[in-house]
Amino acid sequence: MNTKQILISILVLVGFITFLGLFLDIMAPDGALYASIAKTMYTNNDFTNLFFLDKDWLDKPHLPFWLTALSFKIFGVNSFAYKLPAVFVFLFGVWITYKFTRENYNKETAILAVIILLTSLHSVLSNFDVRAEPFLTGFIIASVYYFHKYIKFNTKINLVLGCLFAAFSLMTKGTFTLIPIAAALGGELIIKKNWKQLCSPIWLVALILMFLFTLPELYTLYLQFDAHPEKTVFGENGISGIKFFLWDSQFGRFFNIGPIVNYEGNIFFFIHTILWAFLPWSVLFYLALFFKIKRNFKTINKNEEFYSIFSTLTIIFVFSISKFQLSHYTNIVFPFMAILTADFIYKLKTHSIKLQKTYTLIQLSIAIGILLLIPIVYYIMIDTLDIVLFLITVLCALIIYFTYSNQTIHKVYKVFITSSVIFLAFYTFLITSFYPTLLKYQGGVYAAQYANNTLKKVSLIKGDIPHFCFEFYNNLPIIRVSPEEIAKHKNEIIYLSQHQLDTLKAQEISYSIIKEFQNFRITKLTFNFVNKATRNTVVDKTYLVAIN
């Protein structure tokens, strides 16, 4: 096998692993929450209002829910249909990353960038545990790419496309998504002293276009919230959906001044988060930053692009000084990080032997560490061998064998391929063994399946613990029962948590347990839960009970 065939094999394996992840259960709380909102939109055929637990919901913009509800119309309400739009947009972003890198660097660097983006840890996790980030990853790189095309060729259609994808990012997460786009464009134009383009009135036109493309979001927010000041949101009346969208949704959180506050930020959070979220390329990314800055510190090379470095550094800085910090926030600049890292690896072939040895030591240490981790974790948590994991591991071993058998492949690429395929084996372990084992403990999924097959209706308790997975996977009519009136609903079947069951006991309400389900919040893993020997000691239960 030559280099091209090996890299294509890696891309095929990544695609296969991503495809497998589409069919796994949605993870609570966030994924199941968003899926339930999109399900309500689809069920009610109402693309204006966002509801959850029969209440108006104001947190995220509409676009991901529109796309997901449309997917439900085509494929039905299931895990695959929920995840597909996000993964599709992410893969579109991968394609745009390839085009952007090929135009600004070369084909080899573009292929490396695509593989780095696809095999970075949090990219894989986000395509399985879908939230807003896969959408943003695709929309932001697409906006920067088309603005770049406009700057380079002065073609109006590219300006329009750049504004359209910027508006899509706005309608996915809010106004902060313009920061990486503006930083990329501003940094590129300023550092190359392209003052004429920077000060062009065309950017005012671009802002107007973005506003026009964002009107569907603003209009729906007005209809649901601003036109109804009597509605109670965040415990208050008169909440403006438009104001929340433009400011409070993100900037309010960042600076602890919006309705959603009380977060504490750590200025170094994203510096060390990248070290694991961008594995196995994180250390190389920091090296790539250093060498990019070093070679342009005194004299700017105007043949290089600077969109990537300014977008990445600006986002890391802004998120680091904010008060609201989550690890998946860095995903939105992964395409730019992948480009910088790919450029470093490509140029590494002509660097000193010492730097190549350092690169080899770093990458092989990370790869061997994760290779040793797989059997250890497998032994701790799983009893049986997974055939898919075994086959993919064999394929990965064969790719490494053919790589090192081919003397024409540069040693820098041999190490790159080794890192990639070992992490592909790790991702196969996550998708086929690790998470399927843990997903069995999302009690709401199995309770919903049981209820769908045996019951005619089910009740939930109002204003108490939300059951995100049960809400999504349940197909029965739901009756919401006030906690104070549970005793009046005789012979009704209620799905509840252990805490809610304890409340029934305290109220001396007579009930019969129909079925119990093991439950654990798998997004907050502990060693005792992962370890099969101690798992049952930390697992709690959820129940379907009949009120006597």
C-alpha positions, 0 to 999 in steps of 0.5 A: 500500500502506498501513502495515498491508499493508506490515508484513504483507508484511514478516512474510510475507517473514520467514516465507518466508526462515525456511522456506527455512533449514529445508532447508539442511544442519545445521552442525557442530559443535554443530547436527550433534552435537545432531541425532546425539544425537536421531537415536540416541534415535529409532533406539534408541526410547530416550527415557531415555538420551542417547548420542553415539559409543556413550557416555553423553552428559551436557551438555544436558537432554532436552527438545529431544532429545525434541521432535526425536526426535518430529519424526524419527518424523513427518518422517523423519531429515533437516535439516527435521525437526531444525530444525522443533521449534525454529523452531516454539517460536520462532514460538510465542514470537513470538506470545506476544511479540505478546500480551504487548506488545499487553496492556501497550502497544498493537497498533502497538507489538506489531506493531513488536516482532514484526518487530524480533524476527523480523528481528534478526540472531541470531534469523535465524541461530539458526533456521537453525543450530539449537541450544537458543536458539530453544526458550529464546526461546519458553519464557522469554517464555511463562513471563513472559507467563503469570505476568504474566497471573496477577499481573494477573488472579489466575487459577490456570490462568495460574500453572500455565502460567507454571510449565509453561513455566518447567519447559520452559526448565529442561529445555532448558538448566538452572537458569540459565534461571530467572534472566530469569524471576525477574528479570522478575517480581521487578523488576516487583513490587519497582519497583511496590512490590507487596509483597503479591504479592511475598511471597505464599506462592503462589510456593512453590507455583509452585516445587513445580509447577516441580519436579513438571513437571521430574520427567521430566528428573530421573527420566531423569537418575537412571536414566542416571547416578545409578543407575549410579555405575560409569559414566565421565563427564568422566573420572570415576566417580560423576558425578551427572546430577541435580547436573550438571543443577541446578548444574554444567551452567550455574552451574559453567561460569559460575564455572569450578567445574564439570566443564567449565571453563577459560573466560575471560570478558570483562565487556564481551563481551555489550555489544559482542556485542549491537551485531551480534547484534541488528542492525539494532536494536541501537543503538536498543535501547541508546537505548530502555534509556536513555530507559526508565530516564530517564523512570522515574528519579525517578517510577515510571510504574506504567502501564508494564511493567518485566518487560522491562527487568529481565529484559534487564539482569539477563541481560546483567549475569549473563552479563557477569560469568560465565566462559563466554560465547557470542554466542547466549546473548543470544537468550533475552531478544531478545523483551524487547529487541524490546519495549523497542525497539518502545516507543521507536520508537512513542514516537519519533513524538512526540519531538523532531525532533532525536531523530527525525533521529538515529534516521533517521541511525542506521538508514539508515547501518546499512541502507545499510552492509549494502546495500553489503556484499551485492554486495561479499561476493557478488562475493568468494565467488560466481560465479553470480546466485541467482534467489531472491535477485534476486526477493526483492531486487526485492520489497524494493525495491518495498516501499520504493517503496510506503512512500515513495510513501504520504504518510500513513505517518509518517517514523519508520515509513518508516525502520523499514520500510526497515531491515527490508526491507534486512535481509530482502534480506541474510538472503535472501542468507545463506540462498540464497547465502552459506551454501549456498556454504559448506555444500558444504565440510562433507565429512561430509555429502557423504561420508555421502551417497556412502556411503549410495548405494554402500556397505553399512557404514562404520567410524569410528575410536574416541576420535579426531576426531568426525565430527558431520555424517557421524554424522547424515547416514549411514544405514549401520551404523557399526563403531567401530575402535580406532586400534591395531587398524586394520590388522586390519580389512582390506577395511573402509572407514573415513571419516577426516580428513586428520589421521587419514589422516596417522596411517595413513601414519605407521603404514605401513598400506596403504590405498586412497582411495575418495573424497575430500571438501573440508572446512572448519569453516564456523562459524569463517569466515576471509576466505581461505575466504570468498574464492573466489580463495583458498578452495582454499588453506585447505580441507582434506579428508576421505576414505573409504578402504579398508584393504588 
